[in-house]
Amino acid sequence: MTDPLESAGRVSLFPDNTVLCNFGTVGRLDLLRKVLDGCGRWTEAVAEEARRSAAYVPGTVRCGSSDTRAL
């Protein structure tokens, strides 16, 4: 049996930016990055959502600006 937290071959797809906003609201995007270990992905539409949410949720702009498809 493989470890579900093993990052090799694992991809976590974000259908919207709710998770980003929740972690951003409590100031723990660092924890989300650690758990995802570079395996988080989202579409350009979700990246745009994150950019718009940055006006209300500090910290999310970093997720939606430089690398809009990986976390």
N, C-alpha and C positions, 0 to 999 in steps of 0.2 A: 504494500500500500504506500502511496506517495504522500508526502507532507503537503496539505492544502496551502500552507503559507510559503512553500518553496516558490521562488520567483521565476525559475526557468520554465518558459512556456505558458505562464499564467498571464491572463489579461483581465483587468477589471474595467468594464465599460460603464460610463456614466450617462444615463439617459437624460439627465437634466443637472442643474447645478445645486440642488438641495444639499447634498453632502458637503460640497465645497462651502456653501453658506453656513451650514451648521458648525463645521470645524472652524471656519473663519470667525464666526460670532464669539466663540469661546477662546479664540486666539491659539488654536492648536493645529494649524495647517502642517506644522512640523510633524505631528503625530500621524496625520493622514499620509504624508509623504513617506514616513518610515514604514507604515503598514503596507502601503502599495509598492514600495521598493522599485519605483520606475515602471510599474506595470499598469498604471491607471491611464485610460484613454477616454477621449470624448470627441464629439463632432465639432465642426466649426460653429454650428448653431448653439451648442452648449457653451463654447468658448465666448460667444457673443453675449449669452446670458450672464456669464461670469463677469464680463467687462461691465455690463449694465449694473449688475448687483454690487459692484465695487463702490458705487456711490453710497450704498447703504450698509455694506458689510466690509469694514476695513480688513485689508490683507488679501482679499480675493483677487485683486487686480494683478498680483504677482502670478497667480495661477493662470489667468487668462491672457497675459500679455506676451511673454517671450516665447514660450513653447506651448502653443494652444492645444496640443493633442497628447501630451504626456504629463504624468505626475508621478 
